[in-house]
């Protein structure tokens, strides 16, 4: 997704500055959402690490 965005940067020249800004915001949100799903410990920092420990501690050990 990022590679395609960078490859077609010249098309953004036709958009006004506000549209480019909001598209960049949306792209950042999509990338951050992907990071949350792919690696929550990394994307959330120490709170993500603590939350991952909580799910490990509360796991049902049969």
C-alpha positions as CSV (number, residue, x, y, z in Angstrom):
1,X,0.0,0.0,0.0
2,X,2.8,2.4,0.9
3,X,4.7,1.5,-2.2
4,X,1.7,2.3,-4.4
5,X,1.1,5.5,-2.6
6,X,4.7,6.6,-3.2
7,X,4.7,5.4,-6.8
8,X,1.6,7.6,-7.6
9,X,2.6,10.6,-5.6
10,X,2.4,12.8,-8.7
11,X,-1.4,12.1,-9.0
12,X,-1.8,13.9,-5.6
13,X,-0.6,17.1,-7.2
14,X,-4.0,17.5,-8.8
15,X,-5.6,17.5,-5.3
16,X,-5.8,20.5,-3.1
17,X,-3.8,20.7,0.1
18,X,-6.7,19.8,2.4
19,X,-7.5,16.6,0.5
20,X,-3.9,15.5,0.6
21,X,-3.7,16.2,4.3
22,X,-6.8,14.0,5.0
23,X,-5.6,11.3,2.7
24,X,-2.3,11.2,4.7
25,X,-4.3,11.0,7.9
26,X,-6.3,8.1,6.6
27,X,-3.2,6.3,5.4
28,X,-1.6,6.7,8.9
29,X,-4.7,5.3,10.6
30,X,-4.8,2.3,8.2
31,X,-1.1,1.6,8.8
32,X,-1.5,2.0,12.6
33,X,-4.5,-0.3,12.6
34,X,-2.5,-2.9,10.7
35,X,0.3,-2.6,13.3
36,X,-2.2,-3.1,16.1
37,X,-3.4,-6.3,14.6
38,X,0.0,-7.6,13.5
39,X,2.1,-6.7,16.6
40,X,0.1,-5.2,19.5
41,X,3.1,-5.3,21.8
42,X,5.2,-3.1,19.5
43,X,2.4,-0.7,18.4
44,X,1.1,0.0,21.9
45,X,4.4,0.1,23.7
46,X,4.4,-0.9,27.3
47,X,0.6,-0.9,27.7
48,X,0.4,-3.5,24.9
49,X,2.9,-5.6,26.7
50,X,0.9,-5.4,30.0
51,X,-2.3,-6.2,28.2
52,X,-0.7,-9.2,26.5
53,X,0.5,-10.5,29.9
54,X,-3.0,-10.1,31.3
55,X,-4.5,-12.3,28.6
56,X,-1.7,-14.9,29.3
57,X,-2.4,-14.8,33.1
58,X,-6.2,-15.1,32.8
59,X,-5.9,-18.1,30.3
60,X,-7.8,-21.2,31.5
61,X,-5.2,-23.8,32.3
62,X,-7.0,-27.1,32.2
